Structures are given as C-alpha cells and as structure tokens.
Amino acid sequence: MVCKGVWRCKGYAQNKGGLLFDSPVFVCISKINCNTKTVPKRTKLYQAHKKKKHARRNGDFVFFMKIVRKKSRKYGIINIMQEAEAGRKTKPKPKKHGFGSIFVVDEERRHFDMKFQYYIPTRVLFGSGQLERLHKQKLPGKKAFIVISCGTSVKKFGYLERLQKQLDLAEVSYVVFDKIQPNPTEAHVMEGAEMLKKERCDFVIGLGGGSIIDSAKSIAVMATNEGRLWDYMGGGSGGKQRMQHSPLPIVAITTTAGTGTEADPWAVVTKTETGEKIGFGNDGTFPMLSIVDPDLMMSVPAKLTAYQGFDALFHSTEGYLNRNTNPINDLYAYKAIALIGKSLAAAVNDGSNKQAREDVALANTLSGMSETIGGCISEHAMEHPLSGKNPKLEHGAGLIMLAQAYYTYWAESGIVDERMIDMAKALGKADATKPMDFVTALKELMIACHVDDLKMSDYGIQKEDLEMYAKMAYDTMGNLFLADPAELPFEDCLRIYEKAYR
C-alpha cells in the first residue's frame, strides 16, 4: 500500500479553525525520493530532509518544506501555495528515522484534481410511458433473451406482456428466463447463459430490479466467455481473469428505483458455496439502452420502496465522500441526495404519488451515473457479506442497519466536515452547521420511511460473527476501502459493525 521509506503515523496538525486533531497520514521520511505511484491517491505525502527545501505535488496543492533548525527534529514550517497555513510540530517515530521534522496539514477536499474520465455510453429513455417507445428504437439483434425474477410481479402487473408486445412490433423474437432471486447467484447466471446459447439469442433484456439487470449483464458476459462467472471476479476466491470476448448487448428496463444499474456497468452476484457477494463490470457491461419508466414502479410495495430508495441514497452519499470524486460526480450525487430527501418518504407512504415516484426514479438513475464516475466506498463493501451470507436480507435493509454507525464514524473523523454538512442540507436539513447534522437528517428520513427499527438479529446475524463479516468485506470488496475519504482501519470497521448491531 505504501512504498519503501513511507511510514504511516498519527500526526498532530492545525486545521483552518486552529484546533488540534489526530489525523492518520502517510509520511515519507527517507533520504531518497519515493515512488509516489505506490501511495494511495490523494494520500498526504511529505518528505523532510535536513538543510534542503523540497517541492512535492499533492492533489491541487504544492507543498514546500524547509527545516528551520538544522539539528532539531522538532521544529519546521510548511508554506502552502494558495493556503499559506502553518503546520504544527510532531516528533517522528520510530526514532531511528531522524532525517527531519514531519508536518501534517489537513484541508477539506473541496479542490478537485481536474483529471478524470467520463464515459457513460447508455441511451436512457426516462419518463412515464417510455416502455411504449421500445419498438421504435434500434435494437441490437433479432432474438432477445428476457431475464426476469422467479417471482410473479412482472407477470401479475402486465409488464412482461407489454414488453413482449413491443418486441412483436419490432419483429424481434424472444425467450424468457425466470429463475433470478433477489440476491442473484452464480449458479442461476450460468444456467441462464447455457439456455441463451442453446436458444441462439443475440442480445439480453433485463426486466426488473437491480438483481435482474445485474443478472442480465452477467449472463451476457458468460454467453461469450468460457469457464464460470467466478473466474472473472477480482476479489475473494475469484479467478481474476480478463474477459476474452465482449458481452452480448444489454437492454435494461428497470421496475424499481434502487441500484442505478441501468446507468452503470456494475453487476453484483453471490457465490452460494462461500457467501461471497462481489461486484464486477467493464465498458462492455454498460446497457446499450435503458428504459426508466416510473409507471413500472407504481406497484412496488412500501417496504421495498424504502429499501431500494436508501440504496440509491447511499450510492450517492458514498460517491460524494469518495476521495476520487470530481465535479460532474458531485453534481449527480448531490442532486440524487436532494431528490431522495424531498420525495422518498412520500413515495413510501403513498405509492400512487406519481411525482414522488418520478423524483426517486431520477435519483436512482443519477446515483447509477455517480457510481460510474465516482464510485461507492466501504459502506457497500461492509454490507455485501451480510446479505451474501444471509440471502433473505435485502441489500437496502442491510445498508440501513449500518448507516447511522457508519456515517457517525465519518462525521466524528473531522475529515469531510463540509461534505457531511452539504449532504445534510441536500437531505432537507437547511440549517445544518455540523457533520452530525447529516446523521440526524438520515435518522429522520428512516423514521419517516418506517425503517428505523431494523435489526441484524432478525435476519439471523450473530454478534459473534461480526469479525468474520468485517474480514469478508476487506477480502471481497477491498478496493472500495481504498476510495474512502481516509484509511478505515480494520479495528474501526469492526467497531462500526458492533455499534450497528441490534
């Protein structure tokens, strides 16, 4: 995680208000230059050498360090272009590294590194009645493999029949695969891929919620690649292989507002044998066409509306706190948070409220775009083992259980104060002035949506197993921890689980 000569310490620093705080940082105290490519992005990196002045690029700031007293390790000064802030002293340890004084200066991450990629190649048809336009679109093949759930809702409410009519109008034939569970499994993905190849379908349609569309993406991958799906997973027991062939084209028709998968390349699948629940994706797993028709969401029950809405919320809040955020991601994430704060409770309490359904549907799609260009952080990594090991636990419910303890941790860290206040205001607390105001607003929304009483123990999760879940989070989705605003040590991660447990 860090290069030779770089040592992690806790250093005292002075923030803009002049208050001292204890901040985890990475500090280079070697006499030679570091290979900064091996240091996590945006890590605070400093070099301290005797008798020399050094310039070191770090995000948007250039740090200059000069030792004031040649024979002392205790005193020094950093002049920071743009900020001109003075750092406080801290004595380095271990003591054998005595090459100079070390200084830590903290700043809110309000300045962006203006180097980022934006790539979302999906055509999105958004709004009421958009499903009826499907036959007018240029579809990517002549025989569709339709993926739906093992439940009855898309048949009961006529959504499958409406899709089939659209395909008939477009002169596209189809077959239906109806085996997917709420937490999709590798076994069903492989079964679907075999059926697709046998039927010689040339593109995949996912009709349903996030689990269905994620499964459609995964089936599209395995329709063109050898082996099993887990060969291509990058975490846990995954084979970490590269896909040799592009997936079949994917069309996403979402009937829920939660995962944002219609606007991102990611798919999450569980390996039943181990309980590992891992996400994967690449440029080929973006849907080529997505239909987001709020009319298809009017029938979602209140409880699931809440769970799915909080999933969309946390995609956005995690994206907003992600250390790799950028201005476009911030726009999408902030707007999604605001829409959910405005309308989720209304959609939960009155499923026929069309305006509220539209707002939450738009928030969901924006959160998927945020996932694409920003990304989730460790909250999602921490939830995946819970629902992976306990398939009856809805993903959104697991996130809700973790949320207050998780965001309290970051609110108390002093690292992302301004961003937490921003999110509190977006969620509806206009008078927010401190980071914990976001946690307060979050709790108020949970109460309004009747999900404030969820308990891990109700799903069979045992307190003595929390350390196992924490280890699985790092093992299966460790990359998400690298996107956190700062390092989240294992002990702190476990403590969040423990505080969230009921």
C-alpha positions in Angstrom: 0.0 0.0 0.0 2.9 2.3 0.6 6.4 2.5 -0.9 9.7 1.8 0.8 10.6 4.7 3.0 7.0 5.7 3.7 5.7 5.2 7.2 2.1 5.6 8.5 1.8 7.6 11.7 -0.7 9.7 13.6 0.4 13.4 13.4 -0.9 16.5 15.1 -2.0 19.2 12.8 -3.7 22.5 12.7 -6.8 22.9 10.7 -8.3 26.1 9.4 -10.0 26.8 12.7 -6.8 26.5 14.6 -7.9 23.4 16.5 -5.6 20.3 17.0 -6.8 17.0 15.8 -5.3 13.5 15.5 -5.1 12.6 11.8 -3.9 9.3 10.1 -1.4 10.2 7.4 1.4 8.7 5.3 4.7 10.4 5.7 7.9 9.8 3.8 11.0 10.4 6.0 13.5 8.7 3.7 16.6 10.4 2.3 15.7 9.4 -1.2 12.7 10.2 -3.4 9.7 7.9 -3.0 7.8 6.1 -5.8 4.6 8.0 -5.2 2.7 5.8 -7.6 2.5 3.1 -5.0 0.9 5.5 -2.5 -2.9 5.7 -2.4 -4.4 8.6 -4.5 -4.7 11.9 -2.6 -2.7 10.5 0.3 -0.9 13.3 2.2 2.8 12.7 1.4 5.6 14.8 2.7 9.4 14.5 2.6 11.6 16.0 5.3 15.3 16.3 4.7 18.0 18.3 6.5 19.2 21.5 5.1 17.0 21.3 2.0 13.8 22.8 0.6 11.5 20.4 -1.2 8.6 20.8 -3.5 6.1 18.0 -3.6 2.9 17.9 -5.7 -0.1 16.6 -3.8 -3.5 17.0 -5.5 -4.1 20.7 -6.0 -1.5 21.9 -3.6 2.2 22.3 -3.9 3.9 21.8 -0.6 7.2 23.4 0.3 9.1 22.3 3.3 12.1 23.9 4.9 13.8 22.8 8.1 14.3 25.8 10.4 16.7 24.3 12.9 19.3 22.1 11.3 20.0 19.9 14.3 16.5 19.5 15.6 13.7 17.1 14.6 11.1 19.2 16.5 10.5 22.3 14.6 9.9 23.3 11.0 7.5 25.1 8.7 5.4 24.4 5.6 4.4 27.2 3.3 1.5 26.0 1.2 0.7 27.9 -2.0 -2.9 29.0 -2.1 -3.5 28.4 1.6 -0.4 29.6 3.4 -1.2 27.6 6.5 1.3 26.8 9.3 1.6 23.2 10.4 2.2 22.1 14.0 5.2 20.0 15.1 5.1 16.3 15.6 8.0 14.1 16.5 8.5 11.2 14.1 8.7 7.6 15.2 10.3 5.1 15.1 13.2 7.3 16.3 15.7 5.7 14.0 14.2 7.9 11.3 15.8 11.2 12.2 16.1 12.9 8.8 13.9 16.0 9.6 10.8 17.3 11.1 7.4 15.9 9.9 4.4 18.1 9.4 0.7 17.4 8.7 -1.7 19.9 7.3 -5.3 18.9 6.8 -7.7 20.6 4.4 -11.3 19.9 3.3 -11.4 18.1 0.0 -13.0 21.0 -1.8 -10.5 21.3 -4.6 -10.5 18.8 -7.4 -7.7 17.2 -9.4 -9.0 18.2 -12.8 -8.1 14.9 -14.4 -10.9 12.4 -14.7 -12.8 10.3 -17.2 -16.4 10.5 -18.1 -17.8 7.6 -20.1 -21.5 6.5 -19.9 -22.4 5.1 -23.3 -26.0 4.2 -22.4 -29.0 5.7 -24.2 -31.6 6.4 -21.4 -35.3 6.9 -22.2 -36.7 8.5 -19.0 -40.3 9.2 -18.1 -43.8 7.9 -17.9 -44.8 5.8 -20.9 -41.3 5.3 -22.3 -41.7 1.5 -22.4 -44.1 2.0 -25.3 -41.3 3.5 -27.3 -39.1 0.4 -27.2 -40.2 -0.8 -30.7 -39.1 2.4 -32.2 -35.6 2.0 -31.0 -32.7 0.4 -32.9 -32.4 -2.9 -31.1 -29.1 -4.8 -31.2 -30.4 -8.1 -32.5 -33.3 -10.2 -33.7 -33.8 -12.6 -30.8 -33.9 -11.4 -27.2 -33.2 -13.3 -24.1 -35.5 -11.8 -21.5 -34.4 -12.1 -17.9 -37.0 -11.7 -15.1 -37.3 -12.8 -11.4 -38.6 -16.0 -10.0 -41.5 -14.0 -8.5 -44.8 -13.0 -10.1 -44.8 -9.2 -10.1 -43.7 -8.5 -13.8 -46.3 -11.0 -15.0 -49.0 -10.1 -12.5 -48.9 -6.3 -13.4 -48.6 -6.9 -17.1 -45.0 -5.6 -17.6 -43.8 -8.7 -19.3 -46.8 -8.8 -21.6 -46.2 -5.1 -22.5 -42.5 -5.9 -23.3 -43.4 -8.8 -25.4 -45.9 -6.7 -27.4 -43.1 -4.1 -28.0 -40.8 -6.8 -29.3 -43.5 -8.2 -31.6 -44.0 -4.7 -33.1 -40.2 -4.6 -33.6 -40.3 -8.0 -35.2 -37.9 -9.4 -32.6 -38.4 -12.9 -31.3 -37.7 -13.8 -27.6 -37.4 -16.4 -24.9 -37.9 -15.9 -21.2 -35.7 -16.9 -18.3 -37.5 -16.6 -14.9 -35.1 -18.1 -12.3 -33.4 -15.0 -10.7 -33.7 -14.5 -7.0 -33.5 -11.2 -5.0 -29.8 -11.9 -4.3 -28.7 -13.4 -7.7 -26.4 -16.4 -7.7 -23.6 -17.5 -9.9 -25.5 -20.8 -10.5 -28.5 -19.1 -12.0 -26.3 -16.9 -14.1 -24.6 -20.0 -15.6 -27.9 -21.7 -16.1 -29.2 -18.7 -18.0 -26.1 -18.4 -20.1 -26.5 -22.1 -21.2 -30.1 -21.6 -22.1 -29.2 -18.4 -24.1 -26.6 -20.2 -26.1 -29.0 -23.2 -26.7 -31.7 -20.7 -27.9 -29.1 -18.8 -30.0 -30.3 -15.4 -28.7 -28.2 -12.4 -29.8 -28.9 -9.9 -27.0 -30.2 -9.8 -23.4 -33.0 -7.8 -21.9 -33.2 -7.4 -18.1 -36.8 -6.6 -17.0 -37.0 -5.9 -13.2 -35.0 -4.5 -10.4 -31.2 -4.4 -9.8 -30.9 -8.1 -9.2 -32.5 -8.8 -12.6 -30.4 -6.3 -14.6 -27.2 -7.4 -12.8 -28.0 -11.0 -13.8 -28.7 -9.9 -17.4 -25.3 -8.3 -17.5 -23.7 -11.4 -16.1 -25.5 -13.7 -18.5 -24.4 -11.5 -21.4 -20.8 -11.9 -20.2 -21.0 -15.7 -19.9 -22.7 -16.1 -23.2 -19.5 -15.2 -24.9 -16.8 -16.2 -22.5 -15.5 -19.6 -21.4 -15.5 -21.1 -17.9 -17.6 -19.9 -15.0 -18.5 -16.4 -13.9 -16.3 -16.5 -10.8 -13.3 -16.9 -13.0 -13.7 -13.2 -13.8 -14.2 -11.9 -10.3 -11.4 -9.8 -8.9 -12.0 -10.3 -5.2 -12.2 -13.1 -2.7 -11.9 -16.5 -4.3 -12.4 -15.0 -7.8 -10.1 -16.2 -10.6 -9.1 -12.6 -11.5 -9.1 -13.5 -15.2 -9.7 -11.0 -18.0 -12.7 -11.4 -20.2 -11.6 -12.6 -23.6 -14.7 -11.5 -25.5 -17.1 -8.6 -25.3 -20.5 -9.5 -23.7 -23.7 -9.6 -25.8 -25.6 -6.3 -26.0 -27.7 -5.5 -23.0 -31.1 -3.6 -22.7 -32.2 -2.6 -19.2 -35.8 -2.0 -18.3 -35.9 -1.1 -14.6 -39.0 -1.6 -12.5 -37.5 -0.4 -9.2 -35.6 2.7 -8.0 -32.6 1.5 -6.0 -29.4 0.2 -7.7 -28.9 2.6 -10.6 -27.6 -0.4 -12.6 -29.4 0.9 -15.7 -26.8 3.7 -15.9 -23.6 1.9 -14.8 -21.5 -1.1 -15.8 -21.6 -2.9 -12.5 -23.2 -6.3 -11.7 -23.3 -7.9 -8.2 -23.6 -11.7 -7.9 -23.3 -14.1 -5.0 -21.3 -17.4 -4.9 -23.6 -19.6 -2.8 -20.9 -22.0 -1.6 -18.9 -19.3 0.2 -21.5 -16.5 0.6 -19.2 -14.1 -1.3 -21.1 -11.2 -2.9 -18.9 -9.4 -5.3 -19.4 -6.7 -8.0 -17.7 -6.6 -11.3 -18.0 -4.8 -14.7 -16.2 -3.1 -17.5 -17.1 -0.9 -20.5 -18.8 -3.9 -22.2 -21.3 -4.3 -19.4 -23.0 -0.9 -19.8 -26.5 -1.3 -21.1 -26.7 0.0 -24.7 -30.3 1.1 -24.0 -32.1 1.7 -20.7 -35.7 2.5 -20.1 -36.6 4.2 -16.8 -40.4 4.4 -16.8 -41.8 5.4 -13.4 -45.1 3.9 -14.4 -43.5 0.5 -13.9 -42.6 1.4 -10.3 -46.0 2.3 -9.0 -46.7 -1.2 -7.8 -43.6 -1.6 -5.7 -44.6 -2.2 -2.0 -43.8 0.4 0.6 -41.1 -1.6 2.4 -39.2 -2.4 -0.8 -39.6 1.2 -2.0 -37.9 2.3 1.2 -35.1 -0.3 1.0 -34.4 0.5 -2.7 -34.6 4.2 -2.1 -32.0 4.1 0.7 -29.7 2.0 -1.6 -29.9 4.8 -4.2 -29.2 7.4 -1.4 -26.1 5.6 -0.2 -24.8 5.2 -3.7 -24.9 8.9 -3.9 -23.6 9.8 -0.4 -20.7 7.3 -0.8 -20.0 8.9 -4.2 -20.0 12.3 -2.7 -17.5 11.2 0.0 -15.3 9.2 -2.4 -11.8 10.5 -2.4 -11.8 10.2 -6.2 -14.8 12.4 -6.8 -14.9 15.1 -9.4 -17.2 18.0 -10.3 -19.5 16.0 -12.5 -19.9 13.2 -10.0 -20.6 15.8 -7.3 -23.4 17.3 -9.4 -25.1 13.9 -9.9 -24.6 12.7 -6.3 -25.8 15.9 -4.7 -28.9 16.1 -6.9 -29.8 12.5 -6.2 -29.5 13.1 -2.4 -31.8 16.2 -2.7 -34.4 14.3 -4.7 -34.5 11.4 -2.2 -34.7 13.8 0.7 -37.6 15.5 -1.0 -39.6 12.6 -2.2 -38.7 9.2 -0.8 -40.9 9.3 2.3 -43.8 10.5 0.1 -43.3 7.5 -2.3 -43.1 5.1 0.6 -46.2 6.5 2.3 -48.3 6.9 -0.9 -47.2 4.6 -3.7 -49.6 6.3 -6.1 -47.8 9.6 -5.8 -46.6 9.9 -9.3 -44.4 12.9 -8.8 -42.6 11.3 -5.9 -42.1 8.1 -7.9 -40.6 10.1 -10.7 -38.3 12.0 -8.4 -37.0 8.8 -6.8 -36.6 7.2 -10.2 -34.5 10.1 -11.4 -32.4 10.0 -8.2 -31.8 6.3 -8.8 -30.5 6.9 -12.4 -28.3 9.8 -11.2 -26.9 7.6 -8.4 -26.0 5.0 -11.0 -24.2 7.6 -13.0 -22.4 8.7 -9.8 -21.4 5.0 -9.2 -19.9 5.1 -12.7 -17.8 8.2 -12.5 -17.3 8.4 -8.7 -18.0 5.0 -7.1 -19.1 3.5 -3.8 -16.9 3.4 -0.7 -16.7 1.0 2.2 -20.3 1.1 3.4 -21.3 -1.1 0.4 -18.3 -3.4 1.0 -19.4 -3.9 4.6 -23.0 -4.7 3.6 -22.2 -7.3 0.9 -21.1 -10.0 3.3 -24.3 -9.5 5.4 -26.7 -10.2 2.5 -24.3 -12.6 0.8 -24.3 -14.9 3.9 -27.9 -14.2 4.6 -29.8 -14.3 1.3 -33.1 -13.3 2.9 -31.6 -9.9 3.9 -32.5 -7.2 1.3 -29.4 -5.3 0.3 -31.0 -1.9 1.1 -32.1 -3.1 4.5 -28.5 -4.2 5.3 -27.3 -0.7 4.3 -29.9 0.9 6.5 -28.7 -1.1 9.5 -25.1 0.0 9.1 -25.8 3.6 8.1 -26.1 5.5 11.4 -22.9 4.0 12.9 -21.1 4.3 9.6 -21.8 7.9 8.9 -21.3 8.8 12.6 -17.7 7.5 12.2 -17.0 9.9 9.3 -18.8 12.8 10.9 -16.6 12.4 14.0 -13.4 12.0 12.0 -13.1 15.7 11.1 -12.0 14.7 7.6 -15.1 15.5 5.5 -16.9 18.1 7.6 -18.0 20.4 4.8 -19.2 17.5 2.7 -21.3 16.0 5.5 -22.9 19.4 6.0 -23.6 19.6 2.3 -25.3 16.3 2.4 -27.4 17.2 5.4 -28.6 20.3 3.6 -29.4 18.3 0.5 -31.3 15.8 2.5 -33.5 18.6 3.8 -31.8 20.0 6.9 -31.4 23.5 5.6 -29.9 24.9 8.9 -27.1 22.2 9.0 -23.9 23.6 10.5 -22.1 20.4 11.7 -21.3 17.0 10.3 -23.6 15.1 12.7 -26.5 17.1 11.2 -26.4 14.6 8.3 -26.7 11.7 10.7 -29.7 13.4 12.3 -31.3 14.0 8.9 -30.7 10.4 8.0 -32.3 9.1 11.1 -35.3 11.4 10.5 -35.7 10.0 7.0 -35.5 6.5 8.3 -38.3 7.3 10.8 -40.4 8.9 8.0 -40.0 5.7 5.9 -40.7 3.3 8.8 -37.3 1.6 8.6 -35.6 2.8 11.8 -36.3 -0.4 13.7 -34.4 -2.9 11.5 -32.2 -5.4 13.4 -29.5 -7.6 12.2 -30.5 -10.3 14.7 -34.0 -10.5 13.0 -32.1 -11.9 9.9 -30.1 -14.5 11.9 -26.9 -12.4 12.0 -25.0 -13.3 15.2 -22.9 -10.7 17.0 -20.0 -13.2 17.4 -19.8 -13.4 13.6 -19.2 -9.7 13.1 -15.4 -10.1 12.8 -15.9 -12.7 10.1 -18.1 -10.2 8.2 -15.5 -7.5 8.5 -12.8 -9.8 7.2 -15.0 -10.7 4.3 -15.6 -7.1 3.5 -11.9 -6.4 3.1 -11.3 -9.7 1.2 -14.1 -9.5 -1.3 -14.5 -5.7 -1.9 -11.3 -4.3 -0.6 -10.9 -1.8 -3.4 -13.9 0.2 -2.0 -11.9 0.8 1.2 -9.2 2.5 -0.9 -11.8 5.0 -2.1 -12.7 6.1 1.4 -12.0 9.7 2.4 -9.2 8.3 4.6 -8.0 4.9 5.7 -10.6 2.9 7.6 -8.5 0.5 9.9 -9.9 -3.0 10.4 -10.5 -2.3 14.1 -12.6 0.7 13.3 -14.6 -1.2 10.7 -15.4 -3.9 13.2 -16.4 -1.2 15.7 -18.9 0.2 13.2 -20.4 -3.3 12.8 -20.6 -3.6 16.6 -22.3 -0.2 17.1 -24.8 -1.0 14.3 -25.7 -4.4 15.7 -29.1 -4.9 17.3 
